[in-house]
Amino acid sequence: MTERAAQLFQTADGQMSDLITLLSAADGAALHLPCPGREKLGDGTVAAVAMHTADNYVRIVEYLAADLPASPSKQEHRHSAPLSPTVHGPRSGHGHDDRAAGYAAQAINRQRLLDRLAIARARLSVLAELSDERLAAVPPASDMRFADGQRTLEQIVIGLLQHQRHQLDALAAALAGSGPAA
């Protein structure tokens, strides 16, 4: 594990820990609270934003694992539980309707959210496996917002994790009743 990969892993793992702690403390009614500033994510509730955020961690792991060479033991570990989104319909993200993707409080419960995060967190080690060479590489442009064919993989991951931090901050603010988060 390189130092840069370790730092990215620690950031992502810390965010996931924060989200798990936040959701574990929330009751069912809290999941139905509005999440100010995030009205376009599904039905705009804490549950919708939390599931969108959990699914984004899954997509980050899938993106990073997509072209890593894998030994048979790593390949078996990677495929032992599905990572594809648990919601139905088009993939969530910019340009897609999160309501159609199932991001609505009535379709999401706390245990489903926690299970989704546990799956992604268990696979997060792929981030720690990145070499300095891979982090410095510029992946081709893709439909992922941050992969524009100009940013390095490290810049992409940093951008994704900053986006995730904004989602976590909005969730924490909504659950604390402090209003919109920046």
C-alpha positions as CSV (number, residue, x, y, z in Angstrom):
1,M,0.0,0.0,0.0
2,T,1.5,3.3,-1.0
3,E,1.2,6.4,1.2
4,R,-1.1,8.2,-1.3
5,A,-3.4,5.2,-1.6
6,A,-3.4,4.7,2.2
7,Q,-4.5,8.4,2.6
8,L,-7.3,8.0,0.1
9,F,-8.4,4.7,1.7
10,Q,-8.4,6.3,5.2
11,T,-10.5,9.3,3.9
12,A,-13.1,7.0,2.3
13,D,-13.2,4.6,5.2
14,G,-13.6,7.5,7.6
15,Q,-16.5,8.9,5.6
16,M,-18.2,5.5,5.5
17,S,-17.7,5.2,9.2
18,D,-19.2,8.6,9.8
19,L,-22.2,7.7,7.6
20,I,-22.7,4.4,9.3
21,T,-22.6,6.1,12.7
22,L,-25.0,8.8,11.5
23,L,-27.5,6.3,10.1
24,S,-27.2,3.9,13.0
25,A,-28.3,6.7,15.4
26,A,-31.2,7.8,13.1
27,D,-34.7,6.3,13.7
28,G,-37.1,5.5,10.9
29,A,-38.9,8.8,11.2
30,A,-35.6,10.7,10.7
31,L,-35.1,9.0,7.4
32,H,-38.2,10.8,6.1
33,L,-36.9,14.2,7.0
34,P,-36.2,16.6,4.2
35,C,-32.5,17.1,3.3
36,P,-32.3,20.8,2.5
37,G,-30.2,21.6,-0.6
38,R,-30.6,18.0,-1.9
39,E,-34.2,18.2,-3.2
40,K,-33.2,16.9,-6.6
41,L,-31.9,13.6,-5.2
42,G,-34.8,11.3,-5.3
43,D,-37.6,12.6,-3.1
44,G,-35.2,14.9,-1.3
45,T,-35.4,13.0,2.0
46,V,-32.6,11.9,4.3
47,A,-33.2,8.3,3.2
48,A,-32.9,9.2,-0.5
49,V,-29.7,11.1,-0.1
50,A,-28.2,8.5,2.1
51,M,-29.0,5.7,-0.4
52,H,-27.7,7.8,-3.2
53,T,-24.5,8.4,-1.2
54,A,-24.2,4.7,-0.3
55,D,-24.6,3.7,-4.0
56,N,-22.0,6.2,-5.0
57,Y,-19.5,4.4,-2.7
58,V,-20.4,1.2,-4.5
59,R,-19.9,2.9,-7.9
60,I,-16.5,4.2,-6.8
61,V,-15.4,0.7,-5.8
62,E,-16.7,-0.7,-9.1
63,Y,-14.9,2.0,-11.0
64,L,-11.6,1.3,-9.3
65,A,-11.9,-2.4,-9.5
66,A,-13.0,-2.5,-13.2
67,D,-9.5,-2.8,-14.6
68,L,-7.3,-3.9,-11.8
69,P,-5.5,-7.1,-12.5
70,A,-6.7,-9.6,-10.0
71,S,-5.2,-12.8,-8.6
72,P,-7.8,-15.7,-8.3
73,S,-8.2,-15.1,-4.6
74,K,-8.8,-11.3,-5.1
75,Q,-11.2,-12.0,-7.9
76,E,-13.2,-14.5,-5.8
77,H,-13.3,-11.9,-2.9
78,R,-14.5,-9.2,-5.3
79,H,-17.3,-11.2,-6.6
80,S,-18.5,-12.8,-3.4
81,A,-21.4,-10.3,-3.0
82,P,-23.0,-8.2,-5.7
83,L,-21.9,-4.6,-5.9
84,S,-24.4,-3.4,-8.6
85,P,-27.0,-0.9,-7.3
86,T,-29.9,-2.4,-5.3
87,V,-32.3,0.1,-6.8
88,H,-34.1,-0.6,-10.1
89,G,-34.2,1.6,-13.1
90,P,-31.5,3.8,-14.6
91,R,-28.3,4.4,-12.8
92,S,-28.4,7.3,-10.5
93,G,-26.3,10.3,-11.2
94,H,-26.2,13.5,-13.1
95,G,-28.7,13.5,-15.9
96,H,-30.8,10.6,-14.5
97,D,-34.0,10.8,-12.5
98,D,-33.3,9.5,-9.0
99,R,-37.0,9.1,-8.4
100,A,-37.1,6.5,-11.1
101,A,-34.1,4.8,-9.6
102,G,-36.0,4.1,-6.4
103,Y,-34.6,6.9,-4.2
104,A,-37.7,7.5,-2.1
105,A,-38.0,7.3,1.7
106,Q,-40.9,4.8,1.5
107,A,-38.7,2.3,-0.4
108,I,-35.7,2.6,1.8
109,N,-35.1,1.5,5.4
110,R,-32.2,2.0,7.7
111,Q,-31.1,-1.6,7.6
112,R,-31.0,-1.6,3.8
113,L,-28.8,1.5,3.9
114,L,-26.5,0.0,6.4
115,D,-26.2,-3.2,4.5
116,R,-25.4,-1.3,1.3
117,L,-22.6,0.6,3.1
118,A,-21.3,-2.6,4.6
119,I,-21.0,-4.2,1.1
120,A,-19.1,-1.2,-0.3
121,R,-16.9,-0.9,2.8
122,A,-15.9,-4.5,2.6
123,R,-14.7,-3.9,-0.9
124,L,-13.0,-0.6,-0.2
125,S,-9.6,-2.3,0.0
126,V,-9.3,-1.9,-3.7
127,L,-8.6,1.8,-3.1
128,A,-5.7,0.8,-0.8
129,E,-4.3,-1.5,-3.5
130,L,-3.7,1.4,-6.0
131,S,-0.1,1.9,-6.9
132,D,1.5,5.4,-7.3
133,E,1.7,4.7,-11.1
134,R,-2.0,3.9,-11.3
135,L,-2.9,7.0,-9.2
136,A,-0.8,9.1,-11.6
137,A,-2.4,7.6,-14.7
138,V,-5.1,9.6,-16.6
139,P,-8.1,7.3,-17.3
140,P,-10.0,7.9,-20.5
141,A,-13.1,10.0,-20.4
142,S,-16.2,8.2,-19.4
143,D,-19.8,8.8,-18.3
144,M,-18.5,9.3,-14.7
145,R,-18.6,13.1,-14.0
146,F,-15.0,13.3,-12.8
147,A,-13.4,11.1,-15.5
148,D,-12.8,13.7,-18.2
149,G,-9.7,12.2,-19.8
150,Q,-7.6,15.0,-18.3
151,R,-7.6,14.3,-14.6
152,T,-5.4,11.7,-13.0
153,L,-7.0,8.8,-11.1
154,E,-5.9,10.4,-7.9
155,Q,-7.7,13.6,-8.8
156,I,-10.8,11.7,-9.8
157,V,-10.9,9.9,-6.5
158,I,-10.2,13.1,-4.5
159,G,-13.1,14.8,-6.4
160,L,-15.4,11.8,-5.7
161,L,-14.6,11.8,-2.1
162,Q,-15.1,15.6,-1.8
163,H,-18.5,15.1,-3.4
164,Q,-19.3,12.3,-0.9
165,R,-18.2,14.6,2.0
166,H,-20.7,17.3,0.8
167,Q,-23.4,14.6,0.9
168,L,-22.4,13.5,4.4
169,D,-22.4,17.1,5.6
170,A,-25.9,17.7,4.2
171,L,-27.2,14.5,5.9
172,A,-25.6,15.4,9.2
173,A,-27.2,18.9,9.0
174,A,-30.6,17.5,8.1
175,L,-30.5,15.0,11.0
176,A,-29.3,17.7,13.4
177,G,-32.1,20.0,12.3
178,S,-29.7,22.7,11.4
179,G,-31.0,23.4,7.9
180,P,-29.1,23.4,4.7
181,A,-25.5,22.5,4.4
182,A,-23.1,24.1,2.1
